[in-house]
Amino acid sequence: MSLPLIRLAIGPTHGTAHVGVLLGVEAVTACATHSPDLKPVPEASAHILCQSCVRALLVLGTAPHPGEPEARPATGTGRGTVGHRPIPGHLLAYCGKPLDNRSTTTCRRCTLCVRLGDALDVLHQLAGELLPPTIEPCHGDDTLLWAPLGRGNLVTGHRRNAVTGKAFCDRALAGPSPEALNECAPCRWHWEDAELVR
């Protein structure tokens, strides 16, 4: 039997939400957050999604890539530095650092990458088969601007980063805002940098 991944949070209306499963009355999250107060919350709630869980969803929603190295160095570091576990098909580590496209020669591994990998292994052991929520493709409509969460100003729109679910300027987003007349300058700069890397 397959268990669906759901959003879990301590507060019913706001706070940080985690992705996980309910095993009876016990919640098991993808990022190994433990609390007896974790309860299911709706998808469209005002909770901010835990960044480790966002990366866990990327791992769970991406098919394995044959030939993917076990570890890569972080961008701008040498090959002999700490190795980070890459999310298959992305130049992003389990810990969230951007990665170089080369493999690393060191045996040392990033502690945060190992922790998230171990947490996902425990989740699989306890829950078995998982049904990840559908994840939108990372290359969506780049011309679409989004409105910031909790703000009445809909004149300025933000570009959405599909990896984090936030704006490129790191603001939480409420939803698409096709009526936006202006574009957030920091979002545009970060988006242009991301396009150059892509």
N, C-alpha and C positions, 0 to 999 in steps of 0.2 A: 504494500500500500504506500502511495506517495503522499507526503505531507506538504501543504502549501506554505511558502514563506509569507509571513504577515508582519505588519508593523506593530511594535510593542513599545510602550512608554509608561513611565510612572505617573505623570500628570495626564488627566483626561483631555485637556484642551491645548496645552502648549508644553514646550520643553524639548528634550532630545528624544527622538524615536530611534529604535533599533530594529533590525530585521532578524527574524528568527521563527521558531515554531513553538507551539504549545504541546507539551507532553503531559497530558492529564491537566494538572493545575500548575505545573512547573514550566517556566519559560526558559528556552535555550536560545541565545542570540548568536549571530554569526561572528560578533566581535568579542565574545566571552564575557559580556557584561552580566553580572548576576544581581538580582534583586527579587525578593518575594513580592514586591509591589508592581512588577511589570505586568501590564494588561494590554490586550489588543486595542488599537486605535484605528480610526478610519484612514484610508489613503489620502483623502483630501483635507486632512487636519492641518493646523498651524504649527505642527511639530517640525523641528529642524532634524533632518536625518543624520545620524552619526556617520562621520566621514570614513571610519573603518568599515562600517556596514555598506556604504556606497561602493567601496573598493571590493568588498566581499561579493556584492551583487554582480560586479563586473567579472570577477573570477568565475562565479557560478553560471553566468549567462554567456560565457565565451567558450567556444569549442576548443579543445587542445590543438596547439599548433605544432606539428611534427618538426623536429629540429630546433625548437626553442631552447636556448641555453638555460641551465639551472640558475645561473646568477649573472647579473650584469652590474657594471659600476654605475654610480650616479653620474649624471651629466656634469662635465667639468672636472672630474676626478680621474686619477690614473687607473690603470688596469689592476694594480696591486692593492687597491683600497678595499674596503668592506664590500662584499657582494650582496646585491639585492635580488630578491626573487621577483621576476617579471610577471605581470598579468599577461596571459597568453594573447598575442596579437597587439599589444600596446607597449609603448615605451614608458610605462608607468609601473613602479614597484608596488608590492603588497603594502608597503609602508606609505605610499603616496609620492615618493620622490620621482622626478623625471629621470629616465635612464639613458645611458649611452647605447648605441646600437651594437657595440662589441660585447663579447663575453669577458668575464673577469678571470684572472689567474689565481686569485687568493682563495684560501679555504675558509676564511672568516666570513660569517654571515650576519646580516643586519638583524638585530634582536627583534625589532618591530615586525619585520617580514616573517620571521620564524613564528612569532606569537600569533599573527593572523592566520598563517598556514595551519598551526596547531589547533586554533579555535575552529577553523573550518573542518578539520579532521574529526574533532570531537562532535561537532554538529552532525556530520555524516554518520558517525558511529551510533549516536543516540537516536537520530531521526530517520536514518536510512535514506531512501530515495527522496529527493527534494524537488518541489515544483517551484522554480524561481518565477517571480512576476515577470511579465514581458518588459524588456528593457528597450527603450526607443533606440534607433540606430544612432551612432555617434556623429554621423554626418546628416543632420536635419536641415531644415530650411534656414540657411544662414542669414537671410534677409529679414527674418522675423525678429521683432524686438519684444521684450518682456517687461512687464510692470513689476516694480519692487514690492515685496510683501509688506502690508500694513502702511502703505504710503498712498496719499490721495493724489500725488503729482503723477499724472499719466502723460504729461507732455514729453518727458524724457524717458526713452526706452533703453533697455539693457540687453546685451547679447548673452545668451545662455550657454554655459559650459556643460556639455552633455556628460562629462566625466564626474563632475561634482554636483550637478543639479542646481548650482548657484550661478549668479552672473559672473562674468570674467573679472569684475571689480570686487567680487566676493560678497555681494549682497544676496540675501534670500529673495526668491522670486515668487510672485503670486500666480502668474499666468501670462499668456500671450497678450500683447497690447498693440494691435494693428493700428490704433489711432495715434500712437506716439509720433510726434513731429521731429524730435531731436534724438540723437544717439549719445549715450554716455561715453565721454571721451576715454576714460580709463578702460572701459570694456572694449572699445574699438582698438586701442593700442595693443592690449593683451590678445585680442582675437587675431589681429594682423600678425603678431609674433607667432601665434599658434599655427596660422596658415603657412607661414614661411617654413616652420619645422615640418608640417605635413607635406 
